[in-house]
């Protein structure tokens, strides 16, 4: 409640200024709120026991990240904006990878290094590869009491770190199609988990056990 009240107060102060409100001021308020919410989420997660409740929460976060980031990346490339100065900077900002990219690739504005960092690099916790791998691992652990079902579902999950980088970076629809497919697969996982563990009529063998 306190964070929400502070956000509303800061945003109202900006919007109530006479004249046109600069977009940068609004973005600064949103960035401040984002930082506060990230701190709250991090504190809550750090204090949680690594049980199935934590795994469900973590899987949900990875599904959301994978779906959102895949859609942003797909749309930016589909519109031909990814390698423009603004589009390139936007992608690095959305993936929280600006400093990492500059450290590894300096000022190069090319598709291959960008996609390596944002899709393939499993050492980058914001990359699609890291997010998808974490999602798969935690889902498999969550569903360990039903290994057959878990294996069937996991086989249909995206593996971005295995996508051929040369094909992704080449002109054509391959990248956008893969990204849309990954976002859809993430959404399907959410539906399957809901059907399996949160149905009103459910057998004991389908419950989430510790």
GUVODREN-159415 format. One line per field, with one value per residue (C-alpha): x, y, z; residue number from 1; residue in three letters. Coordinates in steps of 0.05 Angstrom, whole numbers. Layout:
# residues N
X	(X / ...) $
Y	(Y / ...) $
Z	(Z / ...) $
resi	(NUM / ...) $
resn	(Ala / ...) $
END
This chain:
# residues 210
X	(0 / 57 / 92 / 26 / 12 / 82 / 75 / 7 / 35 / 96 / 56 / 2 / 55 / 83 / 15 / -11 / 45 / 21 / 33 / 53 / 82 / 149 / 150 / 217 / 187 / 132 / 183 / 226 / 166 / 152 / 226 / 226 / 163 / 195 / 256 / 213 / 171 / 233 / 262 / 198 / 195 / 267 / 259 / 198 / 231 / 295 / 256 / 214 / 229 / 247 / 185 / 131 / 98 / 163 / 170 / 100 / 116 / 182 / 152 / 98 / 151 / 191 / 129 / 112 / 183 / 190 / 124 / 134 / 207 / 194 / 136 / 177 / 236 / 190 / 153 / 216 / 248 / 182 / 176 / 249 / 267 / 316 / 379 / 360 / 392 / 328 / 304 / 370 / 373 / 301 / 314 / 376 / 337 / 277 / 323 / 363 / 426 / 454 / 517 / 529 / 524 / 570 / 621 / 622 / 610 / 626 / 585 / 570 / 498 / 490 / 438 / 483 / 515 / 448 / 412 / 470 / 462 / 386 / 369 / 427 / 469 / 449 / 497 / 452 / 392 / 349 / 361 / 307 / 354 / 365 / 291 / 267 / 318 / 300 / 226 / 237 / 280 / 232 / 172 / 205 / 220 / 149 / 119 / 170 / 115 / 85 / 147 / 110 / 65 / 124 / 166 / 111 / 99 / 173 / 184 / 138 / 173 / 219 / 295 / 319 / 392 / 390 / 361 / 413 / 441 / 459 / 386 / 359 / 405 / 392 / 338 / 272 / 215 / 253 / 267 / 198 / 164 / 208 / 193 / 118 / 121 / 160 / 110 / 52 / 87 / 98 / 24 / 6 / 49 / 10 / -56 / -30 / -7 / -74 / -113 / -68 / -62 / -118 / -180 / -239 / -246 / -178 / -150 / -99 / -47 / -52 / -40 / 25 / 64 / 124) $
Y	(0 / 48 / 37 / 46 / 111 / 137 / 120 / 155 / 216 / 222 / 211 / 260 / 313 / 305 / 305 / 365 / 410 / 467 / 459 / 397 / 341 / 318 / 244 / 236 / 258 / 205 / 152 / 171 / 160 / 92 / 73 / 90 / 48 / -9 / -7 / -8 / -66 / -105 / -95 / -119 / -180 / -196 / -191 / -236 / -288 / -290 / -306 / -362 / -435 / -468 / -512 / -524 / -457 / -422 / -464 / -446 / -372 / -378 / -415 / -362 / -307 / -344 / -355 / -281 / -260 / -309 / -290 / -215 / -213 / -260 / -216 / -152 / -181 / -209 / -144 / -103 / -147 / -154 / -78 / -72 / -30 / -77 / -50 / 23 / 64 / 72 / 1 / -29 / 12 / -6 / -80 / -77 / -35 / -82 / -141 / -102 / -120 / -53 / -55 / -128 / -117 / -56 / -95 / -154 / -121 / -47 / -4 / -57 / -54 / -122 / -176 / -235 / -209 / -179 / -246 / -284 / -242 / -237 / -307 / -356 / -334 / -376 / -337 / -276 / -283 / -240 / -280 / -324 / -383 / -373 / -359 / -419 / -466 / -443 / -451 / -523 / -543 / -517 / -546 / -615 / -610 / -587 / -646 / -698 / -742 / -750 / -760 / -785 / -724 / -678 / -708 / -700 / -628 / -611 / -639 / -585 / -527 / -479 / -487 / -419 / -433 / -489 / -445 / -438 / -368 / -361 / -374 / -326 / -269 / -279 / -239 / -274 / -297 / -352 / -310 / -280 / -347 / -380 / -323 / -326 / -402 / -395 / -344 / -391 / -450 / -411 / -393 / -466 / -487 / -439 / -470 / -541 / -526 / -494 / -553 / -603 / -572 / -521 / -556 / -559 / -634 / -665 / -732 / -739 / -761 / -694 / -649 / -613 / -651 / -628) $
Z	(0 / 17 / -50 / -87 / -50 / -65 / -138 / -142 / -106 / -152 / -215 / -194 / -179 / -250 / -285 / -246 / -269 / -313 / -387 / -425 / -382 / -410 / -426 / -392 / -325 / -331 / -350 / -290 / -243 / -276 / -270 / -196 / -185 / -224 / -178 / -115 / -140 / -160 / -90 / -58 / -103 / -90 / -15 / -15 / -59 / -19 / 45 / 15 / 27 / -38 / -38 / -90 / -74 / -91 / -154 / -177 / -165 / -202 / -261 / -266 / -268 / -321 / -364 / -360 / -377 / -434 / -465 / -458 / -480 / -539 / -562 / -555 / -593 / -647 / -657 / -660 / -713 / -751 / -756 / -779 / -718 / -682 / -714 / -712 / -657 / -618 / -629 / -610 / -546 / -530 / -535 / -491 / -440 / -439 / -429 / -376 / -415 / -438 / -395 / -410 / -485 / -484 / -443 / -491 / -559 / -549 / -597 / -650 / -674 / -707 / -704 / -688 / -624 / -602 / -610 / -578 / -515 / -514 / -538 / -532 / -473 / -413 / -369 / -379 / -331 / -377 / -440 / -469 / -463 / -388 / -374 / -414 / -383 / -313 / -329 / -354 / -295 / -243 / -278 / -280 / -206 / -191 / -230 / -207 / -177 / -247 / -290 / -351 / -355 / -338 / -394 / -445 / -426 / -422 / -492 / -519 / -484 / -522 / -521 / -547 / -532 / -585 / -640 / -697 / -689 / -763 / -783 / -731 / -752 / -827 / -863 / -865 / -819 / -781 / -719 / -712 / -722 / -669 / -620 / -631 / -622 / -557 / -529 / -546 / -514 / -451 / -448 / -460 / -400 / -356 / -380 / -369 / -298 / -282 / -309 / -273 / -204 / -196 / -223 / -175 / -184 / -175 / -155 / -100 / -150 / -185 / -126 / -115 / -62 / -23) $
resi	(1 / 2 / 3 / 4 / 5 / 6 / 7 / 8 / 9 / 10 / 11 / 12 / 13 / 14 / 15 / 16 / 17 / 18 / 19 / 20 / 21 / 22 / 23 / 24 / 25 / 26 / 27 / 28 / 29 / 30 / 31 / 32 / 33 / 34 / 35 / 36 / 37 / 38 / 39 / 40 / 41 / 42 / 43 / 44 / 45 / 46 / 47 / 48 / 49 / 50 / 51 / 52 / 53 / 54 / 55 / 56 / 57 / 58 / 59 / 60 / 61 / 62 / 63 / 64 / 65 / 66 / 67 / 68 / 69 / 70 / 71 / 72 / 73 / 74 / 75 / 76 / 77 / 78 / 79 / 80 / 81 / 82 / 83 / 84 / 85 / 86 / 87 / 88 / 89 / 90 / 91 / 92 / 93 / 94 / 95 / 96 / 97 / 98 / 99 / 100 / 101 / 102 / 103 / 104 / 105 / 106 / 107 / 108 / 109 / 110 / 111 / 112 / 113 / 114 / 115 / 116 / 117 / 118 / 119 / 120 / 121 / 122 / 123 / 124 / 125 / 126 / 127 / 128 / 129 / 130 / 131 / 132 / 133 / 134 / 135 / 136 / 137 / 138 / 139 / 140 / 141 / 142 / 143 / 144 / 145 / 146 / 147 / 148 / 149 / 150 / 151 / 152 / 153 / 154 / 155 / 156 / 157 / 158 / 159 / 160 / 161 / 162 / 163 / 164 / 165 / 166 / 167 / 168 / 169 / 170 / 171 / 172 / 173 / 174 / 175 / 176 / 177 / 178 / 179 / 180 / 181 / 182 / 183 / 184 / 185 / 186 / 187 / 188 / 189 / 190 / 191 / 192 / 193 / 194 / 195 / 196 / 197 / 198 / 199 / 200 / 201 / 202 / 203 / 204 / 205 / 206 / 207 / 208 / 209 / 210) $
resn	(Unk / Unk / Unk / Unk / Unk / Unk / Unk / Unk / Unk / Unk / Unk / Unk / Unk / Unk / Unk / Unk / Unk / Unk / Unk / Unk / Unk / Unk / Unk / Unk / Unk / Unk / Unk / Unk / Unk / Unk / Unk / Unk / Unk / Unk / Unk / Unk / Unk / Unk / Unk / Unk / Unk / Unk / Unk / Unk / Unk / Unk / Unk / Unk / Unk / Unk / Unk / Unk / Unk / Unk / Unk / Unk / Unk / Unk / Unk / Unk / Unk / Unk / Unk / Unk / Unk / Unk / Unk / Unk / Unk / Unk / Unk / Unk / Unk / Unk / Unk / Unk / Unk / Unk / Unk / Unk / Unk / Unk / Unk / Unk / Unk / Unk / Unk / Unk / Unk / Unk / Unk / Unk / Unk / Unk / Unk / Unk / Unk / Unk / Unk / Unk / Unk / Unk / Unk / Unk / Unk / Unk / Unk / Unk / Unk / Unk / Unk / Unk / Unk / Unk / Unk / Unk / Unk / Unk / Unk / Unk / Unk / Unk / Unk / Unk / Unk / Unk / Unk / Unk / Unk / Unk / Unk / Unk / Unk / Unk / Unk / Unk / Unk / Unk / Unk / Unk / Unk / Unk / Unk / Unk / Unk / Unk / Unk / Unk / Unk / Unk / Unk / Unk / Unk / Unk / Unk / Unk / Unk / Unk / Unk / Unk / Unk / Unk / Unk / Unk / Unk / Unk / Unk / Unk / Unk / Unk / Unk / Unk / Unk / Unk / Unk / Unk / Unk / Unk / Unk / Unk / Unk / Unk / Unk / Unk / Unk / Unk / Unk / Unk / Unk / Unk / Unk / Unk / Unk / Unk / Unk / Unk / Unk / Unk / Unk / Unk / Unk / Unk / Unk / Unk / Unk / Unk / Unk / Unk / Unk / Unk) $
END
